Amino acid sequence: MAALQQRLAAFAAARNWEQYHTPKNLAAALSVEASELVEIFQWLTPEQSARVMEEPDSAHRVADEVADVLAYLLQFCEVLGIDPLAALSAKIERNERRFPAEGV
């Protein structure tokens, strides 16, 4: 994860894009990319959406949008000093306490 964040930072630095990588801009870009992922599934039935990775063109589009979402999320975390894996682990722990499995 850290290596990918460093690679993304180097890519942005080589193009002098760091000036645009503010938390606000990165959050907006993340939202746009997530919306582009949603757009792929917008008019599919649940059954079609479950099979989206079976067709090479749609599989490629989904993978590209997932990559874009992850890239912006990692850059967002880097700018704000968030360890995304630690944040996810802490959130899962809170959810386990909040929504216990017993009685389900």
C-alpha positions as CSV (number, residue, x, y, z in Angstrom):
1,M,0.0,0.0,0.0
2,A,2.8,2.4,1.0
3,A,4.6,1.7,-2.3
4,L,1.6,2.5,-4.3
5,Q,1.1,5.7,-2.4
6,Q,4.7,6.7,-3.1
7,R,4.3,5.8,-6.7
8,L,1.2,8.0,-7.0
9,A,2.9,10.8,-5.2
10,A,5.9,10.6,-7.6
11,F,3.6,10.6,-10.6
12,A,1.8,13.7,-9.3
13,A,5.1,15.4,-8.4
14,A,6.6,14.8,-11.8
15,R,3.7,16.7,-13.4
16,N,3.6,19.4,-10.7
17,W,0.0,18.3,-9.7
18,E,0.6,18.3,-5.9
19,Q,-0.8,21.9,-5.8
20,Y,-4.2,20.5,-6.9
21,H,-4.1,17.6,-4.5
22,T,-5.9,19.3,-1.7
23,P,-8.2,17.2,0.6
24,K,-11.2,19.0,-1.0
25,N,-10.1,18.3,-4.6
26,L,-9.2,14.7,-3.9
27,A,-12.5,14.1,-2.1
28,A,-14.3,15.5,-5.1
29,A,-12.3,13.5,-7.6
30,L,-12.9,10.3,-5.5
31,S,-16.7,11.0,-5.7
32,V,-16.5,11.5,-9.4
33,E,-14.7,8.3,-10.0
34,A,-17.0,6.4,-7.7
35,S,-19.9,7.8,-9.7
36,E,-18.3,6.6,-12.9
37,L,-18.2,3.1,-11.4
38,V,-21.8,3.4,-10.5
39,E,-22.6,4.5,-14.0
40,I,-21.4,1.1,-15.4
41,F,-24.1,-0.7,-13.3
42,Q,-26.8,2.0,-13.5
43,W,-29.3,0.2,-15.8
44,L,-28.2,-3.4,-15.2
45,T,-30.4,-5.9,-13.6
46,P,-29.1,-7.6,-10.4
47,E,-28.3,-10.6,-12.5
48,Q,-26.5,-8.7,-15.2
49,S,-24.5,-6.8,-12.6
50,A,-23.4,-10.1,-11.0
51,R,-22.0,-11.2,-14.4
52,V,-20.4,-7.9,-15.4
53,M,-16.9,-9.3,-15.2
54,E,-17.7,-12.1,-17.6
55,E,-17.5,-9.8,-20.6
56,P,-14.0,-8.5,-21.3
57,D,-15.0,-4.9,-22.3
58,S,-17.1,-4.3,-19.2
59,A,-14.6,-6.1,-17.0
60,H,-11.9,-3.8,-18.2
61,R,-14.1,-0.7,-17.6
62,V,-14.9,-1.9,-14.0
63,A,-11.3,-2.6,-13.2
64,D,-10.2,0.8,-14.5
65,E,-12.8,2.6,-12.4
66,V,-11.9,0.6,-9.4
67,A,-8.3,1.6,-10.0
68,D,-9.3,5.3,-10.2
69,V,-11.3,5.1,-7.0
70,L,-8.4,3.4,-5.2
71,A,-5.8,5.9,-6.5
72,Y,-7.8,8.9,-5.4
73,L,-8.5,7.3,-2.0
74,L,-4.8,6.5,-1.5
75,Q,-3.8,10.0,-2.4
76,F,-6.5,11.5,-0.1
77,C,-5.2,9.4,2.7
78,E,-1.6,10.4,2.0
79,V,-2.4,14.1,2.0
80,L,-4.3,13.8,5.3
81,G,-1.8,11.3,7.0
82,I,-4.4,8.5,7.3
83,D,-3.3,4.9,7.3
84,P,-6.2,3.4,5.2
85,L,-5.6,-0.1,6.5
86,A,-5.5,1.0,10.2
87,A,-8.6,3.1,9.6
88,L,-10.5,0.2,8.0
89,S,-9.4,-2.1,10.9
90,A,-10.6,0.3,13.5
91,K,-13.9,0.8,11.6
92,I,-14.5,-3.0,11.4
93,E,-13.8,-3.3,15.2
94,R,-16.4,-0.5,15.9
95,N,-18.9,-2.2,13.7
96,E,-18.4,-5.6,15.3
97,R,-19.2,-4.0,18.7
98,R,-22.1,-1.9,17.3
99,F,-23.6,-4.8,15.4
100,P,-22.9,-8.1,17.3
101,A,-23.4,-11.3,15.4
102,E,-25.1,-13.2,18.1
103,G,-28.9,-13.3,17.7
104,V,-28.7,-12.9,14.0
